[in-house]
């Protein structure tokens, strides 16, 4: 039987549940950076494949099935905007070490939708990422809409803002 995963805010913590049992907790004020690794244009929550949450000495990787990109991201938009810590990275350019990329093929893949990794193990890979941001989901959506207008996008106006 496949495990079910979900994430949720509880006061100033982000809780991770597996089969409705709490298995992890992140203190929100310890979050330094969140990177959404997306497929396609990253225009919909369903296009977010992995969420990378950087804490002090650790990095927490959330697979899409945990709902981090949906519930946790959308429930506190003002909080994320104030923190200015949300970044975006196309999946095609988000290179991770082999052991993390192949995790989905291993026997314990069902138990690995949320995993903590020592920051040192990912430091060099994350350091090479040229992520877009910081920008919240709403800011990203607004920018895409402006750019899609034939005569509406004014990049100079955005630079002055």
N, C-alpha and C positions, 0 to 999 in steps of 0.2 A: 504494500500500500504506500502511495506517495505521501510524503509529509506536506503539510500546508504551512506556509510562512506568512507573516505579516509584521508590519512595524507600526508604531503609534507613539504619539506624544503623550507624556504624562508629566504634567508640570514642566520642569526644565530638563527632562530626560527623554531620550528616544529609546523606547523599549522594542525588543525583537522577540517575537513569539514563534515557536515551532509547535504545531499541533496544539495551539492555545496555551502552551506553557512558556513562561518567560525564560529565555536562554541567554539573553545579553541585554545590557543597558549602557547607553552612551550619555554622558553628561553633555548637554547642549553647549554649555559655555566652554568646553574643551575643544570644540570643533574649530579647526584652523582653516580648512578648505574642503569643499565638496566639488567633485568633478563628475558630471554626468557624461558617460560614454554612450554615444548615440549612433544609430544606423540611419540611413537616409538623410533627411534634413534635421532630424531631432525636433520636429514640429509637434509631435504627439507623445504623451507618456509611454505609449506602447513601443516607441522607437528607442527608448532608453534601455540598453542592454545591461550595463553595470553602473553602479554608483560607487565612487571611490571617496571615502570619508577619511580625511587626514586629521589625526589627533596628535598629541605631543610626541610620543615615541612609537605610536602604532598607526596602522592604516587598516580601516575596516572596508572590506569589499562586500557589496550587496548585489546579488543577482536581481533581475527584474521581478521575479516572483515574490520578493519580499515587500514590494509596494513602496519602497522608499521614495522613488521618483514621483509617485503619485500622492499618496496620503501624507507622508511626512513633509514633502516639499510644498504641497498646496495648502495644508492646514495653517501654516504660519508664514505667509508671504511677507508680511511686514517685518517679521523677525529676520528672515533671510535678507531682505533688502537692507536693513540696518547693518547687518554683519558684513555685507559685500564680500562674501566668500564662495559664491556659486560660480563654477566655471563649466565649460562645455568642450568636449573633445570627440572628434569623429572616430568611430571604432576602427576604421581602416588605418588610422595613424596612432592608435593607442596600443603600443607594444608593451606587453607584460612578460615577465619571465615565463619560460616554458611550463614549469610546474603549475603555475596559476592558470595558464591558458588551457592546459590539458585536464584541469580538474573535472570538467564535465564528462570526461571519458572514464574516470576512475570509478571503482566500485562504491565509494562513499559519496558520490556526487549528490545524492538526495539529501545528505546531511550537511551540505556545504554551501547553501544559498547565502549564508552570512559567515564570513570568516575574517579573523583578525590576523594580521601579518606584522612582524616587526618592521618599523619604518626603514631601517637600514637595508632590508631585503628588497625594497622597492625604490629606494632613494634615487638610484641612477636612472631607472626607467622613467619615473615620474619627472625627474629633472629634464629629460629630453622632450617631454610633451609640450607642445605649443598650444595650450588651451585657449579658448575664446572666453573673454570675460574680464572682470566679474560682471555678471548680469543675471538677474532673476528670470524666471520663466516669462513673466509679463513684459519685462524689458526686451527680452529676445523676440517675443511675439510682435511687439510694437515695431521693433527694428525691421523684422521681416516684412511686415505690412508696408512700412514706409518705402522699403527698397522695391517692393513689387509694383508700386504705383509708377506709371510711366513718367509723369512730370512731378510727382509729389516728394520724391526723396531729395533731400538737400544735405549732403554729407558735411558741408561746411557749417551748416546750422548745428548739426550734432556735435561737431568739434568745439564749437563755442560754448555749448551747454555745460 
